[in-house]
Amino acid sequence: MSAKRWRRLRQTVQILGLLFFMYLFLIIVQEQANPTPGYQLRNGTHLFYRFDPLVMLTAMLAGRTLIEGIPLMVMTLLLTLFFGRVWCGWLCPFGTVLEWLSPKKMKAKPSKRAEFQLAKPPDSWRAIKYGLLFTLILAALLGNQSLLFLDPITILMRTMTSALWPMLSYGVHQAEVFLYQFDSLSPLLDPLHANLIYPLFQDMQPVFSQAVPIFLFFAGIVALNWWAERFWCRYLCPLGGLLGLLAKFSLIRREVGEQCENCALCLHDCPTDTIDPKNGYRSDPSECLVCYDCLASCPHNGIAFRRQWPNWQLAAWHDYDPSRRQALTALGAAVVTVSLAGVEPITKRQPPTMIRPPGATLTDFEALCIRCGGCIRVCPTQGLQSSMVEGGWQNLFTPQLVPRLGQCSFDCNACGQVCPTGAIPPLPLEQKQQTIIGLARLDKNRCLPWAYNIPCIVCEEMCPIADKAIQLEEVTVVNANKESITLQRPHVIKQLCIGCGICEYKCPMGGESAIRIFAPTEAGGEV
């Protein structure tokens, strides 16, 4: 097969991989909008996490358990041992996005590249990804997963869930509102809405409290492409660091033959700038993404990817590759990170308003949660939100229920089904409906029947518990017009409450609800 065909094949695989990632994302968006009681999500929704060895390894180390999907992780490792970093160059959806968002016109004309580009970062910066990798693994050994928000699959999924897809949904619906003002466009807009807009967005108006910081983090990574193409993959990606180390052992590597005439075309086409003209235009297998751009650009057929057996040798070590000093530094960083998170006061790490998804208290949630946002993506009420530092640094980007935005739906157990590591256990619906995630507390100083003698029984009506965790007491009071009226005042029966939050969500009181959900460790009842 010719070099250009190999490159087209890679680009085709990239497109199919990203489309498959989007397909898995969209089928959940559609299913979670109108779930039936106890519905089951389709298999494969967390397939990319199963292929991600960084996610799988750190979750198993931190949770001290085996996770379903190990054979898929092994496939990625074996693929790397045979061919090098093909995951990064062919399959990683985040890498594909970064490649497509690179300023390719800047590399198309080498003579003008320096005029518009900042000074290239030094090669020593490539060591950063190895430092992050070791720190992640060592922290996981100590039971801490705080830094796993740097995994590329979790970055893309979290950004799609909490920023990009909500932005697109909002923009499309606002455009529809504007265009529907023109009656002449209705015959065109109605079928478009019915056949495309509604199936994609389900008329949902997502609200995510951390959309701005999550988007800015993603945008910052993309913006670094203008400093150095695929900056993230070269210098920062911890998964790339793991696969890069394995690529040192790869059985098929890039080689430069005698036909090379030092034209340097391959040097300017390499997306990771790993081709070294001082070493005969050879490259480091741990930095090569097997993109075949150099192969396609060589006019003299001086480059080939060849098997290394029977004379296989470990690839040469470079100054930026991991050293004993770097490993010790990473160990120290991991210990410091875990220690700092551990000495935060319990009121910071477990604040009374930190409501976890159902079943999270049954597992080592903080150790198993990989901050992927999968549970947030499938929550039909949008009550699950990413946290920032509300629960301390070790809980960064972990999910929490915000009942004022949406309750934990009584007939839904989707978050447990989609969790790739078991941090949220896949509880059967009947068990989930009995699992306590919080306790309701009534504020009599804000409740309409208590504070203002205004009739209201919304919280009792909405309570999904068969025996009603909110019960009413009939009393006779004098209203603002000096009239004697009979009304019903709610009381929380904390022995029955599971903390689903629908009472807080539906409370008609403006601003802060008159009835709020707090963590199960907090005393329930009334204030």
Summary of the structure (lengths in Angstrom):
residues: 527
radius of gyration: 27.4
end to end distance: 75.2
largest distance: 101.9
contacts: 1697
relative contact order: 0.12
helix: 50%
strand: 9%
